[in-house]
Amino acid sequence: MQHVERELTEVVKLCDAKGQLNPNAIGYAKQPLVESNLRGNFMRKKKWNYWCVFGDEILFSATISHLDYATVCFVYFLNYETQRFHEKTIVLPFTRHLKLSENVLDPCYFRSDTMTIESVYSQDATHLTVSVKEFDGEDLEAILVISHPKDYESLNVVVPWNRQTFQFSGKHTSLPVSGMVKIGNQRFEFEKVDSFAVLDYGRGVLPRESHWNWAMASQRSLGKVIGLNLGGKWTDGTGMTENAFFVNGKMTKIHEDVLFHYDPENYKNPWLIHSKFSDDVRLTFSPFFERTSKNDIRLIKSEIHQLFGYYNGYVRYPDGKKLKITQLLGSIDDYYAKW
């Protein structure tokens, strides 16, 4: 009933010389071993680096994405207590002021007059700097140092539909963060002990229409640092999943589809997430805030409902033991794109 997923243990290129999927890349790895050498596939390539940082007082997120015919970059933040939320998005046609790397930890940047996002990796840490003018009427500045502990594992999955349509998804969870985000005169500090970042690194040639659910969390809980990554819909039928959980940086892969039950009429109602065949995953998600974003501009149409809230329930180790999940702060989303 579960997928038989091949584990990759050596560096491999995502594409062959023609820009088609390299069959040797299909599988999952605990380290970022896949080199995203995308080429060809005119107007169909999709690339993004999405960072989400859970702090003590606020959540902060910055994304650089390139859709082959447009650059879409956005920054948002949420104050948990006051629920002050703001998001700024920039959409530009074919821009030169952008770099998205073939390897997860190589430098990436986007630069414009009103928004700059840069990530540079050195000495076991990603240095993420963001500046945005006129962000909710004020200027925003973020200087964050995101640690990559040497013994931490990540979820790296190549999802195949066919040789022409495929996606490499790299999920790095529960990365300790220090630094600050400043909005106007307000300054928010991040301390490593209770601030954690998630990186969603995506490279591939996705179907013209895509629909997915994504659940993630990174928090210290009951004396452990726990990360969750669960995906649904988009991987169904491919033989691969992007499902895993992490405890103190060590990954347990879940070789089984996960189902998401939610109310599309009211996304803020509780969600139920469970494994398709077994009882290895049993979680409820209780949202306290909904982020919505819609785009409908020529070639691009997208709609996202991203909820922030708390997970409760359990996930199960291969030996049958349960990992209890209690009030674990995270997010969950329902995403549709025609691109």
C-alpha positions as CSV (number, residue, x, y, z in Angstrom):
1,M,0.0,0.0,0.0
2,Q,3.0,2.3,0.5
3,H,5.2,3.7,-2.2
4,V,8.6,2.1,-2.8
5,E,10.8,5.2,-3.0
6,R,14.4,4.9,-4.0
7,E,16.9,6.7,-1.7
8,L,19.5,8.8,-3.5
9,T,22.9,8.7,-1.9
10,E,25.2,10.4,-4.6
11,V,25.1,13.7,-6.4
12,V,22.9,13.6,-9.5
13,K,21.8,16.0,-12.2
14,L,18.1,16.6,-12.5
15,C,18.1,16.8,-16.3
16,D,19.8,15.2,-19.2
17,A,21.5,17.1,-22.1
18,K,18.1,17.6,-23.8
19,G,16.6,19.2,-20.7
20,Q,14.4,16.1,-20.0
21,L,14.2,14.4,-16.6
22,N,17.2,12.2,-15.8
23,P,15.7,8.9,-14.7
24,N,18.6,8.5,-12.2
25,A,17.4,11.5,-10.3
26,I,14.0,10.0,-9.4
27,G,13.9,9.4,-5.7
28,Y,14.5,11.1,-2.4
29,A,17.6,12.1,-0.4
30,K,18.4,13.2,3.1
31,Q,20.8,15.8,1.7
32,P,20.5,18.2,-1.2
33,L,22.2,16.0,-3.7
34,V,20.2,17.0,-6.8
35,E,21.7,19.5,-9.1
36,S,18.9,21.5,-10.7
37,N,20.4,21.9,-14.2
38,L,17.2,23.0,-15.9
39,R,17.4,23.9,-19.6
40,G,15.2,24.0,-22.6
41,N,11.5,23.7,-21.9
42,F,10.9,27.2,-23.2
43,M,8.4,29.2,-21.0
44,R,7.7,26.1,-18.8
45,K,10.5,26.2,-16.2
46,K,9.6,27.1,-12.6
47,K,12.1,28.1,-10.0
48,W,11.6,29.5,-6.5
49,N,13.2,29.9,-3.1
50,Y,10.6,30.5,-0.3
51,W,11.8,31.3,3.2
52,C,9.4,31.3,6.2
53,V,10.8,32.2,9.6
54,F,8.8,31.5,12.8
55,G,9.9,33.9,15.5
56,D,8.7,34.4,19.1
57,E,6.5,37.5,18.2
58,I,6.2,37.4,14.4
59,L,6.3,35.3,11.3
60,F,8.4,36.6,8.4
61,S,8.6,35.3,4.8
62,A,10.5,36.2,1.7
63,T,10.3,34.6,-1.8
64,I,12.1,34.9,-5.0
65,S,10.5,33.0,-7.9
66,H,10.9,32.9,-11.7
67,L,8.3,31.4,-14.0
68,D,10.4,31.7,-17.2
69,Y,8.4,34.6,-18.5
70,A,8.0,36.6,-15.3
71,T,9.6,37.2,-11.9
72,V,7.3,37.1,-8.9
73,C,8.8,38.1,-5.6
74,F,6.9,38.7,-2.3
75,V,7.5,39.5,1.3
76,Y,5.0,39.2,4.1
77,F,4.9,39.3,7.9
78,L,2.3,38.5,10.6
79,N,2.3,39.6,14.2
80,Y,0.7,36.7,16.1
81,E,-0.7,38.8,18.9
82,T,-2.1,41.9,17.1
83,Q,-2.7,39.9,13.8
84,R,-1.2,42.8,11.9
85,F,-0.4,41.4,8.5
86,H,1.0,42.9,5.4
87,E,2.2,41.5,2.1
88,K,4.0,43.2,-0.8
89,T,4.4,41.5,-4.2
90,I,6.4,42.5,-7.3
91,V,5.7,41.0,-10.7
92,L,8.1,41.9,-13.5
93,P,8.6,40.5,-17.0
94,F,11.9,38.9,-17.9
95,T,14.2,40.6,-15.4
96,R,18.0,40.5,-15.3
97,H,18.2,41.6,-11.7
98,L,17.7,38.0,-10.5
99,K,19.7,34.9,-9.7
100,L,18.3,31.5,-8.7
101,S,20.9,28.8,-8.2
102,E,21.2,25.2,-9.4
103,N,22.2,24.1,-6.0
104,V,20.2,24.7,-2.8
105,L,22.9,26.6,-0.8
106,D,24.4,28.7,-3.7
107,P,23.8,32.5,-3.7
108,C,20.4,33.8,-4.8
109,Y,19.2,37.4,-5.2
110,F,16.5,39.7,-6.5
111,R,17.2,43.4,-6.8
112,S,14.8,46.3,-7.7
113,D,14.3,49.9,-6.7
114,T,11.6,48.9,-4.1
115,M,12.6,45.4,-3.0
116,T,15.8,43.5,-2.5
117,I,16.1,39.9,-1.3
118,E,19.5,38.2,-1.1
119,S,20.6,34.9,0.4
120,V,24.3,34.0,0.7
121,Y,25.6,30.8,2.4
122,S,28.9,30.9,4.4
123,Q,30.2,29.2,7.5
124,D,27.3,26.8,7.9
125,A,24.6,29.6,7.7
126,T,22.5,31.3,5.2
127,H,22.6,35.1,5.5
128,L,19.2,36.4,4.4
129,T,18.9,40.1,3.9
130,V,15.7,41.8,2.8
131,S,14.8,45.5,2.3
132,V,11.4,46.7,1.1
133,K,10.3,50.3,0.6
134,E,6.7,51.4,1.4
135,F,5.9,48.2,3.2
136,D,2.5,48.9,4.9
137,G,3.5,52.6,4.7
138,E,6.9,52.1,6.3
139,D,10.3,50.7,5.2
140,L,11.1,47.1,6.1
141,E,14.6,45.7,6.8
142,A,15.5,42.1,7.7
143,I,18.9,40.8,8.6
144,L,18.7,37.1,9.5
145,V,21.4,34.4,10.0
146,I,19.9,31.0,9.4
147,S,22.0,28.1,10.8
148,H,22.4,24.8,8.9
149,P,23.7,22.4,11.6
150,K,26.1,19.9,10.0
151,D,24.2,16.8,11.2
152,Y,20.8,18.1,10.1
153,E,19.0,16.3,7.3
154,S,16.6,17.7,4.7
155,L,13.9,16.3,2.5
156,N,14.9,16.3,-1.2
157,V,12.4,14.7,-3.6
158,V,12.3,14.4,-7.4
159,V,8.7,14.0,-8.5
160,P,8.1,12.6,-12.0
161,W,5.0,12.9,-14.1
162,N,6.9,12.1,-17.3
163,R,10.3,12.9,-18.9
164,Q,9.0,16.4,-19.9
165,T,7.2,17.2,-16.6
166,F,8.9,16.9,-13.3
167,Q,9.7,18.8,-10.1
168,F,12.6,18.8,-7.6
169,S,11.4,19.8,-4.1
170,G,13.8,20.6,-1.4
171,K,12.4,21.2,2.1
172,H,14.7,22.3,4.9
173,T,13.0,22.6,8.2
174,S,13.7,23.7,11.8
175,L,16.8,25.7,11.0
176,P,17.7,27.9,14.0
177,V,17.5,31.7,13.3
178,S,19.1,34.8,14.8
179,G,18.8,38.4,13.7
180,M,16.1,41.0,13.4
181,V,13.2,42.3,11.3
182,K,12.6,46.1,11.5
183,I,9.4,47.7,10.2
184,G,9.5,51.5,10.6
185,N,10.5,52.0,14.3
186,Q,9.4,48.6,15.4
187,R,12.2,46.0,15.7
188,F,11.6,42.3,16.3
189,E,14.5,40.1,17.5
190,F,15.0,36.4,16.6
191,E,16.8,34.1,19.0
192,K,18.1,30.7,18.0
193,V,16.6,28.9,20.9
194,D,13.0,29.5,19.8
195,S,13.1,30.9,16.2
196,F,13.2,28.5,13.2
197,A,13.2,28.8,9.5
198,V,11.8,26.7,6.7
199,L,13.2,26.7,3.1
200,D,11.1,25.5,0.2
201,Y,13.4,25.2,-2.8
202,G,11.6,24.3,-6.0
203,R,13.0,23.7,-9.5
204,G,11.2,21.9,-12.3
205,V,8.8,21.8,-15.2
206,L,5.4,21.7,-13.7
207,P,2.1,20.9,-15.4
208,R,0.3,23.9,-16.8
209,E,-2.2,23.6,-14.0
210,S,-1.1,22.6,-10.5
211,H,-3.0,22.1,-7.3
212,W,-1.5,21.2,-4.0
213,N,-1.8,21.2,-0.2
214,W,1.3,21.8,1.9
215,A,1.6,21.4,5.7
216,M,4.7,22.4,7.6
217,A,5.9,23.3,11.0
218,S,9.2,23.9,12.8
219,Q,9.1,24.4,16.6
220,R,10.6,23.4,19.9
221,S,8.2,21.1,21.7
222,L,8.4,18.9,24.7
223,G,12.2,19.2,24.8
224,K,12.7,18.4,21.1
225,V,13.0,20.4,17.9
226,I,10.3,19.1,15.6
227,G,9.8,19.7,11.9
228,L,6.8,18.6,9.8
229,N,6.5,18.5,6.0
230,L,3.4,16.9,4.4
231,G,2.1,17.4,0.9
232,G,-1.0,16.3,-0.9
233,K,-2.7,16.2,-4.4
234,W,0.3,17.2,-6.5
235,T,2.3,14.1,-5.9
236,D,-0.6,11.7,-6.2
237,G,0.0,8.9,-8.7
238,T,3.7,9.8,-9.2
239,G,5.1,7.1,-6.9
240,M,6.8,9.8,-4.7
241,T,5.7,11.8,-1.7
242,E,7.1,14.8,0.1
243,N,6.1,13.5,3.4
244,A,8.5,13.4,6.4
245,F,9.0,14.5,9.9
246,F,12.2,15.7,11.7
247,V,13.3,15.3,15.3
248,N,16.4,17.3,16.3
249,G,17.4,17.4,12.6
250,K,17.0,13.7,11.9
251,M,14.4,12.8,9.1
252,T,11.9,10.0,9.1
253,K,10.5,9.6,5.6
254,I,6.8,8.7,5.2
255,H,6.4,6.5,2.1
256,E,2.6,7.0,1.9
257,D,0.2,9.6,0.5
258,V,-1.4,11.9,3.0
259,L,-4.9,13.2,2.7
260,F,-6.1,16.7,3.7
261,H,-9.7,17.3,4.7
262,Y,-10.8,20.9,5.0
263,D,-13.8,23.2,4.3
264,P,-13.2,25.2,1.1
265,E,-16.1,27.4,2.1
266,N,-14.3,28.3,5.3
267,Y,-10.6,27.5,5.4
268,K,-10.4,28.7,9.1
269,N,-12.4,25.6,10.2
270,P,-10.1,22.9,11.6
271,W,-8.3,20.7,9.1
272,L,-7.7,16.9,9.4
273,I,-4.6,15.4,7.9
274,H,-4.0,11.6,7.9
275,S,-2.1,8.9,6.0
276,K,-4.1,7.2,3.2
277,F,-3.9,3.6,4.3
278,S,-2.4,3.4,7.7
279,D,-2.8,5.3,10.9
280,D,0.8,6.5,10.9
281,V,-0.2,10.2,10.5
282,R,-3.1,11.6,12.5
283,L,-3.1,15.4,12.9
284,T,-5.6,18.2,13.3
285,F,-4.7,21.7,12.4
286,S,-6.5,24.7,14.1
287,P,-6.0,28.0,12.2
288,F,-5.9,31.4,13.8
289,F,-5.1,33.5,10.7
290,E,-5.8,33.2,7.0
291,R,-3.5,34.7,4.3
292,T,-5.1,34.9,0.8
293,S,-3.4,35.9,-2.4
294,K,-4.8,35.9,-5.9
295,N,-3.2,36.7,-9.2
296,D,-4.9,36.8,-12.6
297,I,-2.6,38.5,-15.1
298,R,-2.4,37.2,-18.6
299,L,-0.4,33.9,-18.5
300,I,-0.5,33.6,-14.7
301,K,-3.5,32.7,-12.6
302,S,-3.1,31.6,-9.0
303,E,-4.9,31.5,-5.7
304,I,-3.6,30.6,-2.4
305,H,-5.2,30.2,1.0
306,Q,-2.5,29.8,3.6
307,L,-3.5,29.3,7.2
308,F,-1.3,29.8,10.3
309,G,-2.2,27.8,13.4
310,Y,-1.4,24.8,15.6
311,Y,-1.0,21.1,14.9
312,N,-2.1,18.4,17.4
313,G,-2.0,14.6,17.1
314,Y,0.8,12.3,16.3
315,V,3.1,10.8,13.6
316,R,4.5,7.3,13.9
317,Y,8.1,6.1,13.6
318,P,8.8,2.9,11.5
319,D,9.1,0.9,14.7
320,G,5.5,1.8,15.7
321,K,6.3,4.4,18.4
322,K,4.3,7.6,18.2
323,L,5.8,11.1,18.2
324,K,3.3,13.3,20.0
325,I,2.5,16.6,18.4
326,T,1.2,19.2,20.8
327,Q,0.3,22.8,19.9
328,L,3.0,22.9,17.2
329,L,3.0,26.3,15.4
330,G,3.0,26.0,11.6
331,S,1.1,26.6,8.4
332,I,-1.0,24.8,5.9
333,D,-2.2,25.8,2.5
334,D,-4.4,25.1,-0.5
335,Y,-2.7,26.4,-3.7
336,Y,-3.9,26.5,-7.3
337,A,-1.9,27.8,-10.2
338,K,-2.3,28.0,-13.9
339,W,1.1,29.0,-15.2
